[in-house]
Amino acid sequence: MDLSEKTVENVEYMIEKIKEKLKVLNFAAIKPSHFDEEMYEELKEIYELVMKKNSFSPNEMQAIAEELGNLRKQV
């Protein structure tokens, strides 16, 4: 997967991979459709951070969830 391009498909891919890696049930409320390409670089940074680590403390998981919440589209 080429994540250098700002596409809807890449946004969807990264969100799903973050959710899989963190294995947290409350992430079910986070859907790829909540994000757009305007926040792509920030989302990619979170994705890369999550993919590098093997485990996360509860505080780290909370911080990631909050940051994803901050990147969501404002309706």
URZI-V617685 format. One record per run of one state. SS is the DSSP state (~ for helix, > for strand, _ for the rest). FROM is the first residue (numbers start at 1). TO is the last residue. If there is no record, write none. Layout:
ss=(SS & SS)
from=(FROM & FROM)
to=(TO & TO)
This chain:
ss=(_ & ~ & _ & ~ & _ & ~ & _ & ~ & _ & ~ & _)
from=(1 & 8 & 23 & 25 & 30 & 32 & 35 & 37 & 53 & 58 & 72)
to=(7 & 22 & 24 & 29 & 31 & 34 & 36 & 52 & 57 & 71 & 75)
